[in-house]
C-alpha cells in the first residue's frame, strides 16, 4: 500500500511547480527567517531585561487580544479569499474598497466596546496580573494588524511573493529592534515591549491601507457589503466559539495563580511558535493551490499537497524537538531553559494546527459555512471542557498535552466534513 501511495504521489508531482512553490515559500518565510536570525542576537539581550513574569503579562494579553481578531476583521479575510478568484478585475476593486472602508469605520467603535467589556470583566474576576495599560495597547495592536492581514492576503492570492516579503521584513525587523530599544530605555520594561509592536503595526497599517485603496473607488458598495455580511454571519459565531481552542489554555492557567510557571509556559509557546512561522509560511505558499484544486475538484493534486505538507511539518517539528533545549539555552542565556519542556510538547500541537488549517481552507473553498461552524462548535465546546478539567486536575503539563488533543479532534472533524462533501460530489 505504501508503494502504491509513493507511485501515486510521484506521478502527480509537478517538479516545476514544486520548485516555484519552494521559491515562493522561501520569500513567504524569508521575513520570518530574517526575524528569527535577528532574534538569535537580540533575544538573549531581551532576556536580561525581562523576567518570566514579564513574558507572562506580554503573552497573556497578546493571546487575549488575538481572540478579538475575528471581531475587528469581521471575518472578511475568509470572504475575501473565497470571493477573490470568482471575481473579475472590476469586482475585485469593489470587493477591496468595500471591505477596507467598512473596517476603517468599524474598528475604532468596537475597540472601545471591547476594552470597556474587558475592564468590567477583569474587575469582577480579580485578574492576578496587571491590566492597565497593557490590555489596551494589545487591543490597538490587533486592531491595526487587520489591514496588514488583508493586504498580505491579497498579495498571496495574486502570488506576489516579493512585495509580501518586503512588507513582512519591515514589520518583523521593525518590531524586534524598536521593541528591544524601548525595553532597554523604559523603566517599565514590559511596557516597552508592547509599545515596540504597536508603533510598528500602526505604521505598517497606514501603508497597507493606502496601497489597498490605490486605484479603487473610494466608496462602499452596498451589494458587496450585504453579500459579505450574509457570508460571515455563521463564521462570526464559529470564531467566538473557536477562542477556547487557541486561547483558553493560558486563561485557565492564569487562574492557578502561578505567574512564574505561566511565564515558562508562554515562553515555550513562543519558541514553538517560531517553528510554526516556518511551517505556516510554507503552507501560505501552497494555500492558493489548495483552494484552486478544491474549486476545480482535482482530487489527486489536493491529496499530494496535503501529504507533502504534513510530511514537511512533521520533519521540521521532530528536528526542532531534538535541538530545542540547546537553542533555548543559547537564546535565553540559560535563564529560561526550563521552558523547553513545554516547548517540546507545544511544538507537536502546531503540527495539527497545520493539518486543521488545511481542512478549514478546503471547507472554505467548498463554501461549506455550516460545516465550518459545526467543526468549530464541536471543537470549541470540547476544548472548554478538557482545558478546564486539565488545569484543575492536572496542571500546566496536562494542559500542554491537552492542546495537542484539541487540534487532533478539530482536524478529524474538519476532514470528516470534507470527505462527506467530496463523496457527495463523486470525487471519492
C-alpha positions in Angstrom: 0.0 0.0 0.0 2.9 2.4 0.8 4.4 1.6 -2.6 1.2 2.4 -4.4 0.9 5.6 -2.4 4.5 6.5 -3.3 4.0 5.9 -7.0 0.7 7.9 -7.0 2.4 10.8 -5.3 5.4 10.6 -7.6 3.3 10.6 -10.8 1.3 13.5 -9.5 4.3 15.7 -8.7 4.9 18.7 -11.0 8.6 19.4 -10.2 8.5 22.8 -11.9 5.6 23.7 -9.7 7.4 22.3 -6.6 10.4 24.5 -7.4 8.1 27.5 -7.9 6.4 26.8 -4.5 9.8 26.4 -2.8 10.9 29.7 -4.2 7.8 31.5 -3.1 7.8 29.7 0.2 11.3 31.0 0.8 10.0 34.5 0.2 7.0 34.0 2.4 9.1 32.6 5.1 12.1 34.9 4.4 10.9 37.7 6.6 10.2 35.3 9.5 13.5 33.7 8.9 15.3 37.0 9.0 13.4 37.9 12.1 14.4 34.6 13.6 18.1 35.2 12.8 17.8 38.7 14.4 16.2 37.2 17.4 19.1 34.9 17.9 21.2 38.0 18.7 18.5 40.1 20.4 16.6 37.6 22.5 19.5 37.0 24.9 19.6 40.8 25.5 15.8 40.8 25.9 16.0 38.0 28.4 18.4 40.1 30.6 15.8 42.8 31.0 12.5 40.8 31.1 11.6 38.3 33.8 9.4 35.2 33.3 6.5 37.2 34.8 7.0 40.0 32.2 6.8 37.4 29.5 3.6 36.0 31.1 2.0 39.5 31.0 3.0 40.2 27.4 2.0 36.8 26.1 -1.3 36.7 28.1 -2.6 40.0 26.7 -1.3 39.3 23.3 -3.0 36.0 23.3 -6.2 37.5 24.6 -6.3 40.4 22.1 -5.7 37.9 19.2 -9.0 36.3 20.1 -10.8 39.6 19.1 -9.2 39.5 15.6 -12.5 38.0 14.3 -14.5 40.9 15.7 -12.1 43.6 14.4 -11.8 41.8 11.0 -15.4 40.7 10.9 -14.1 37.5 9.2 -13.7 39.5 6.0 -10.4 37.6 5.4 -12.4 34.4 4.8 -15.0 36.1 2.5 -12.2 37.9 0.6 -10.3 34.7 -0.1 -13.5 32.8 -1.1 -14.7 35.6 -3.4 -11.5 36.8 -4.9 -10.9 34.0 -7.5 -14.5 34.2 -8.5 -14.4 37.9 -9.3 -13.3 39.8 -12.4 -11.0 42.8 -12.1 -13.7 45.4 -11.6 -15.4 43.2 -9.0 -12.1 42.8 -7.1 -11.8 46.5 -6.8 -15.3 46.9 -5.4 -14.5 44.0 -3.0 -11.3 45.6 -1.7 -12.7 49.1 -1.3 -15.9 47.9 0.4 -14.2 45.7 2.9 -11.4 48.0 3.8 -13.5 51.2 4.2 -16.1 49.3 6.2 -13.4 48.1 8.6 -12.0 51.6 9.0 -15.3 52.8 10.3 -16.0 49.7 12.4 -12.7 49.2 14.2 -12.5 52.4 16.4 -16.0 51.8 17.6 -15.6 48.2 18.5 -12.2 48.8 20.1 -13.8 51.0 22.8 -16.6 48.5 23.3 -14.2 45.5 23.8 -11.9 47.4 26.1 -14.9 48.5 28.3 -16.2 45.0 28.5 -12.8 43.5 29.5 -12.3 46.2 32.1 -15.6 45.3 33.8 -15.0 41.5 33.4 -11.4 41.5 34.9 -12.5 43.7 37.9 -15.2 41.1 38.5 -12.9 38.0 38.4 -9.9 39.7 40.1 -7.2 39.2 37.5 -3.9 38.1 39.0 -1.7 40.1 36.6 -1.6 43.9 35.9 -4.4 45.0 33.5 -3.7 48.7 32.5 -2.3 49.8 30.1 -1.2 46.5 28.7 -4.6 45.2 27.6 -5.4 48.5 25.8 -2.1 48.5 23.9 -2.5 44.9 22.8 -6.0 45.6 21.5 -4.8 48.6 19.5 -2.1 46.5 18.0 -4.5 43.8 16.9 -7.0 46.3 15.5 -4.2 47.8 13.4 -3.0 44.4 12.2 -6.2 43.8 10.3 -5.2 45.9 7.4 -1.8 44.3 7.1 -3.5 41.0 7.1 -5.8 41.9 4.2 -3.0 43.4 2.1 -0.8 40.3 2.6 -3.7 38.0 1.8 -4.3 39.9 -1.4 -0.6 39.6 -2.3 -0.7 35.9 -1.6 -3.8 35.4 -3.7 -2.1 37.2 -6.6 1.0 35.2 -5.9 3.1 38.3 -5.5 5.7 36.9 -3.1 8.3 39.6 -3.5 6.2 42.6 -2.1 4.9 40.2 0.5 8.5 39.6 1.6 9.3 43.3 1.8 6.3 44.2 3.9 6.9 41.3 6.2 10.6 42.1 6.6 9.9 45.7 7.5 7.3 44.6 10.1 9.3 41.8 11.6 12.6 43.6 11.9 10.9 46.8 13.0 9.0 45.2 15.9 12.2 43.4 17.1 14.5 46.4 17.0 12.1 49.0 18.3 10.8 46.7 21.0 14.3 45.9 22.1 15.2 49.6 22.2 12.1 50.6 24.2 12.6 47.6 26.6 16.1 48.9 27.3 15.0 52.5 27.5 11.9 52.5 29.7 11.7 51.8 33.4 8.6 49.6 32.7 10.3 47.0 30.6 7.3 45.1 29.5 5.6 48.4 28.5 8.4 48.9 26.1 7.7 45.5 24.6 4.1 46.5 23.9 5.0 49.9 22.5 7.5 48.4 20.1 5.0 46.1 18.5 2.2 48.7 18.5 4.0 51.6 16.9 5.4 49.4 14.0 2.0 47.8 13.5 0.3 51.2 13.1 2.9 52.5 10.6 2.6 49.3 8.5 -1.2 49.5 8.7 -1.2 53.0 7.3 1.0 51.9 4.3 -1.2 48.9 3.7 -4.5 50.9 3.7 -3.0 53.4 1.2 -1.8 50.5 -1.0 -5.2 48.7 -0.9 -7.2 51.8 -1.8 -4.9 52.9 -4.5 -6.6 52.7 -7.9 -10.0 51.8 -6.5 -13.2 53.8 -6.0 -13.4 55.4 -2.5 -16.9 54.0 -1.8 -18.7 51.2 0.0 -20.7 49.0 -2.4 -23.9 48.1 -0.6 -24.4 44.9 -2.6 -20.9 43.6 -1.9 -21.3 44.5 1.8 -24.6 42.8 2.1 -23.3 39.6 0.5 -20.2 39.7 2.7 -22.2 40.1 5.9 -24.6 37.2 4.9 -21.5 35.1 4.3 -19.7 35.9 7.5 -22.6 35.7 10.0 -22.2 31.9 10.6 -18.4 32.4 10.7 -18.6 35.0 13.4 -20.4 32.6 15.7 -17.9 29.9 14.9 -15.0 32.3 15.6 -16.4 33.2 19.0 -16.6 29.5 19.8 -13.1 29.0 18.4 -11.4 31.1 21.0 -11.3 28.3 23.6 -9.3 26.2 21.1 -6.5 28.8 20.7 -6.5 30.8 23.9 -8.3 29.1 26.8 -5.2 27.2 27.8 -3.5 30.4 29.1 -6.7 31.7 30.5 -7.3 28.6 32.6 -3.6 28.5 33.7 -3.8 32.2 34.9 -6.4 31.1 37.4 -3.9 28.8 39.1 -2.2 32.0 40.4 1.3 30.9 39.4 2.6 33.7 37.2 6.2 32.4 37.1 5.1 29.0 35.7 2.7 30.7 33.3 5.7 32.7 32.1 7.6 29.5 31.3 4.6 28.0 29.6 4.1 31.1 27.5 7.8 31.2 26.6 7.5 27.5 25.5 4.6 28.5 23.3 6.6 31.4 21.9 9.5 29.3 20.9 7.2 26.6 19.4 5.6 29.5 17.5 8.9 30.3 15.8 8.9 26.9 14.1 5.2 27.3 13.3 6.2 30.5 11.4 8.3 28.4 9.1 5.7 25.7 8.6 2.9 28.2 8.2 4.9 30.3 5.7 5.3 27.2 3.5 1.6 26.5 4.0 0.8 30.0 2.8 2.8 29.4 -0.3 0.6 26.4 -1.2 -2.7 27.6 0.1 -3.7 29.1 -3.3 -3.1 25.7 -4.8 -5.3 24.0 -2.2 -8.1 26.5 -3.0 -7.8 26.1 -6.7 -7.5 22.3 -6.5 -10.6 22.2 -4.4 -12.6 24.5 -6.6 -11.7 22.5 -9.7 -12.2 19.2 -7.9 -8.6 18.0 -8.6 -8.5 15.2 -6.0 -5.1 13.8 -7.0 -3.3 17.2 -6.7 -5.1 18.0 -3.5 -4.1 14.7 -1.9 -0.4 15.2 -2.9 -0.4 18.7 -1.5 -1.8 17.5 1.9 0.6 14.6 2.1 3.7 16.7 1.3 2.7 19.5 3.7 2.1 17.1 6.6 5.4 15.3 5.9 7.3 18.6 5.8 5.7 19.8 9.1 6.5 16.5 10.9 10.1 16.5 9.7 10.7 20.1 10.9 8.9 19.5 14.2 10.8 16.4 15.2 14.1 18.1 14.2 13.2 21.1 16.4 12.3 18.9 19.4 15.7 17.2 19.3 17.6 20.5 19.4 15.2 22.8 21.4 17.0 22.7 24.8 20.3 23.7 23.2 18.6 26.5 21.2 16.6 27.9 24.2 19.6 27.7 26.4 21.5 29.9 24.0 18.6 32.3 23.3 17.9 33.0 26.9 21.5 32.7 28.3 20.4 29.7 30.3 17.8 31.8 32.1 14.6 30.2 30.7 15.8 26.8 29.5 13.1 25.2 31.7 10.6 26.4 29.1 11.9 23.8 26.6 9.9 21.2 28.4 6.7 23.0 27.5 8.1 23.9 24.0 8.6 20.3 23.0 5.0 19.4 23.8 3.5 22.5 22.2 5.5 22.1 19.0 3.6 18.9 18.3 0.3 20.8 18.8 1.3 23.0 15.9 1.6 20.0 13.6 -2.1 19.5 14.0 -2.7 23.3 13.7 -1.4 23.0 10.1 -3.5 19.9 9.4 -6.6 21.6 10.7 -5.8 24.8 8.7 -5.8 22.7 5.5 -9.1 21.2 6.4 -10.5 24.6 7.2 -9.2 26.0 3.9 -10.8 23.2 1.9 -14.2 23.8 3.7 -13.9 27.5 2.9 -13.1 26.8 -0.8 -16.2 24.5 -1.0 -18.2 27.3 0.7 -19.3 24.9 3.4 -20.0 27.6 6.0 -22.3 25.3 8.1 -19.7 22.6 8.2 -17.0 25.2 9.3 -19.4 26.3 12.0 -20.1 22.8 13.3 -16.4 22.0 13.3 -15.6 25.0 15.4 -18.7 24.5 17.6 -17.8 20.9 18.5 -14.1 21.7 18.8 -14.8 24.8 20.9 -17.1 23.0 23.3 -14.7 20.1 23.6 -11.8 22.4 24.4 -13.7 24.3 27.1 -14.4 21.0 28.9 -11.0 19.5 28.5 -8.9 22.6 29.3 -10.8 23.4 32.5 -10.5 19.8 33.6 -6.8 19.6 32.7 -6.0 22.8 34.6 -8.0 21.8 37.6 -6.9 18.2 38.0 -3.6 18.1 36.1 -1.9 21.5 35.9 0.5 23.1 33.3 1.8 19.9 31.7 -1.6 18.3 31.3 -2.9 21.5 29.7 0.0 21.4 27.2 -0.8 17.8 26.2 -4.5 18.7 26.0 -3.6 21.4 23.4 -2.4 18.5 21.1 -5.6 16.6 21.7 -7.8 19.6 20.9 -6.2 20.1 17.4 -6.3 16.4 16.6 -10.1 16.5 17.3 -10.5 19.6 15.1 -8.5 18.0 12.3 -10.6 14.9 12.3 -13.9 16.8 12.3 -12.9 19.1 9.5 -11.7 16.3 7.3 -14.8 14.3 8.0 -16.9 17.1 6.5 -14.5 17.4 3.6 -14.8 13.7 3.0 -18.5 13.8 3.2 -18.8 16.6 0.7 -16.3 15.2 -1.8 -18.1 11.9 -1.7 -21.4 13.6 -2.5 -19.8 15.3 -5.5 -18.4 11.9 -6.6 -14.7 12.8 -6.1 -14.3 9.9 -3.7 
